[in-house]
Amino acid sequence: MAATGEREDPAFPVGAACRIDSRSPWRQVAEIPVGLDPEGIAVDVARRRAFVACSRSDFVSVVDLDKHEVVAEIQTGAEPIDIGLDVQTGRVFTADAHSDQVTVIDSATLEVETALPVGGYPSGLTHVPEFRRLYVGNSLGSTMSVIDLDTLETVATVDAEPGAGAIGVDPTRGLVICVNFVAASANFYDAGSFEEVGRLELGTGTCAIGIVPERGEAFIVNSIAGTVSLVDLDAIEVVEETRTGQAPVGLTVAPAHDRIYVTNRGAGTLSVLGVADRQEWSQIPVGNGPGGVVVDPYDGRIFVANAGSQTVSIVEDLLAAKPPAPVVEKASPPDGGAAHESRLGGEEVHPQLLRLLVRTVQRGGAVPRGAAHARGGPVGSRGGARRHLGGDGAPS
């Protein structure tokens, strides 16, 4: 245990726990062991459960949100990556990449209802209640499958591009957006006709998307580029790019739509970005190799699937708003030399992209990418090299 001068500071164990410090902009609630390589995660608010797609275990771990423990494991197809819950039907859907199917699970009985064939290597899915449609990105098929949530029939198969994966839906504008992490692009479709109405070139390794309809904005993660692109949905153009932590992979929009959360696979952190200012407010340490992320609308807690540590982190973001920027004095270079940027190799690449481009590299393995970009930012931010944080959010 580390001495603080006034009290002992207990180590944070795996399992149900809570780490609190009034100085911290975040709180660690629990870290729960699940199956191998957890990627996608969905929350059932009514039943107080989380469903976690464990890609190398070929099952879904069901987590009790009150007890913080796994209560069931549901077998799926091979390599479930993404997962979603339709509240109206009570169905859970998993994208089973190596089975080219979507598994349908009854969230009440925890039994598999059926399996639906889709395109090659489905790696992303989403839905919105308004349209009663499930959208599935098929990476090797370069297509998007559209499935009726009620009848479970495939109503359309739409051409996309190599690496079709994560999908976002803007119900206000009637847009469906498929991001393609191999092609480094996004296709925009009319939600009614499924006709393509636009296309964008994006950063390398596009792999996640979140939408704020009332602002007409989408946020798209570029994993290898290490950025988040801000897209104007009316003009269909990139407005701005924000640098995050190393190798960002997952993204979700907070229920209040004032911030987004981005998981940084290479850094083991969760970036908090302001929607209005596009600035990084903080970084929250989570497990190793974080990927899927979701917010529980019941209590605002954030759930992160950590593929590297085979766990789910539960954390709380305690920031009411953007924190004040720290005052940093510019230091003179030693010996009168020129200032230089920190250099860091071993940048990680999104696991789906690794499988398609470098089959010999194991999931989650580090791929040398040369120098990382140094960044400045507010509380909890990092430059190129990873720093370890203590339980109070301060660097150790």
FENQUICOR-V530382 format. One record per backbone hydrogen bond with DSSP energy under -0.5 kcal/mol. CO is the residue of the C=O (numbers start at 1). NH is the residue of the N-H. If there is no record, write none. Layout:
co=(CO | CO)
nh=(NH | NH)
This chain:
co=(2 | 7 | 8 | 9 | 11 | 15 | 19 | 21 | 25 | 25 | 27 | 27 | 28 | 29 | 30 | 31 | 32 | 35 | 36 | 36 | 37 | 39 | 40 | 42 | 43 | 44 | 44 | 48 | 49 | 50 | 50 | 51 | 51 | 52 | 52 | 53 | 53 | 54 | 54 | 54 | 55 | 58 | 59 | 59 | 60 | 61 | 61 | 62 | 62 | 63 | 63 | 64 | 64 | 69 | 72 | 73 | 74 | 78 | 78 | 79 | 81 | 82 | 84 | 85 | 86 | 86 | 90 | 91 | 92 | 93 | 94 | 94 | 95 | 95 | 95 | 96 | 96 | 96 | 97 | 97 | 100 | 101 | 102 | 103 | 103 | 104 | 104 | 105 | 105 | 106 | 106 | 111 | 114 | 116 | 119 | 120 | 120 | 121 | 124 | 126 | 128 | 128 | 128 | 132 | 133 | 134 | 135 | 136 | 136 | 137 | 137 | 137 | 138 | 138 | 139 | 139 | 142 | 143 | 144 | 145 | 146 | 146 | 147 | 148 | 153 | 153 | 156 | 158 | 161 | 162 | 162 | 163 | 166 | 168 | 169 | 170 | 170 | 174 | 175 | 176 | 177 | 177 | 178 | 179 | 179 | 180 | 180 | 181 | 184 | 185 | 186 | 187 | 188 | 188 | 189 | 190 | 195 | 198 | 200 | 203 | 204 | 204 | 205 | 208 | 210 | 211 | 212 | 212 | 212 | 213 | 216 | 217 | 218 | 219 | 220 | 221 | 221 | 221 | 222 | 222 | 226 | 227 | 228 | 229 | 229 | 230 | 230 | 231 | 231 | 232 | 232 | 237 | 240 | 242 | 245 | 246 | 246 | 247 | 250 | 252 | 254 | 258 | 258 | 259 | 260 | 261 | 262 | 263 | 263 | 263 | 264 | 264 | 264 | 265 | 268 | 269 | 270 | 271 | 271 | 272 | 272 | 273 | 274 | 279 | 279 | 280 | 282 | 283 | 284 | 287 | 288 | 288 | 289 | 292 | 294 | 295 | 296 | 296 | 301 | 302 | 303 | 304 | 304 | 305 | 305 | 306 | 306 | 307 | 310 | 311 | 312 | 313 | 313 | 314 | 314 | 315 | 316 | 316 | 326 | 327 | 333 | 334 | 347 | 350 | 351 | 352 | 353 | 354 | 358 | 362 | 365 | 378 | 388 | 390 | 394)
nh=(9 | 4 | 10 | 2 | 13 | 31 | 28 | 24 | 318 | 319 | 29 | 316 | 19 | 17 | 314 | 15 | 312 | 38 | 56 | 57 | 55 | 292 | 53 | 51 | 45 | 48 | 49 | 65 | 44 | 52 | 63 | 42 | 53 | 54 | 61 | 39 | 55 | 57 | 58 | 59 | 79 | 76 | 54 | 61 | 74 | 52 | 63 | 71 | 72 | 50 | 65 | 68 | 69 | 64 | 62 | 75 | 60 | 98 | 99 | 97 | 40 | 95 | 93 | 87 | 90 | 91 | 107 | 86 | 105 | 84 | 96 | 103 | 81 | 82 | 97 | 99 | 100 | 101 | 100 | 121 | 118 | 96 | 116 | 94 | 105 | 113 | 114 | 92 | 107 | 110 | 111 | 106 | 104 | 102 | 122 | 140 | 141 | 139 | 137 | 135 | 131 | 132 | 133 | 149 | 128 | 147 | 126 | 138 | 145 | 123 | 124 | 139 | 142 | 143 | 163 | 164 | 160 | 138 | 158 | 136 | 155 | 156 | 134 | 152 | 148 | 155 | 146 | 144 | 164 | 182 | 183 | 181 | 179 | 177 | 171 | 174 | 175 | 191 | 170 | 189 | 168 | 179 | 187 | 165 | 181 | 184 | 185 | 205 | 202 | 180 | 200 | 178 | 197 | 198 | 176 | 194 | 190 | 188 | 186 | 206 | 224 | 225 | 223 | 221 | 219 | 213 | 215 | 216 | 217 | 216 | 233 | 212 | 231 | 210 | 229 | 207 | 208 | 223 | 226 | 227 | 244 | 222 | 242 | 220 | 231 | 239 | 240 | 218 | 233 | 236 | 237 | 232 | 230 | 228 | 248 | 266 | 267 | 265 | 263 | 261 | 257 | 275 | 276 | 254 | 273 | 252 | 271 | 249 | 250 | 265 | 267 | 268 | 269 | 289 | 286 | 264 | 284 | 262 | 273 | 281 | 282 | 260 | 278 | 274 | 281 | 378 | 272 | 285 | 270 | 290 | 308 | 309 | 307 | 305 | 303 | 297 | 299 | 300 | 296 | 315 | 294 | 306 | 313 | 291 | 307 | 310 | 311 | 37 | 34 | 306 | 32 | 304 | 315 | 29 | 30 | 302 | 27 | 318 | 328 | 329 | 336 | 337 | 367 | 354 | 355 | 356 | 357 | 358 | 361 | 365 | 349 | 381 | 396 | 393 | 390)
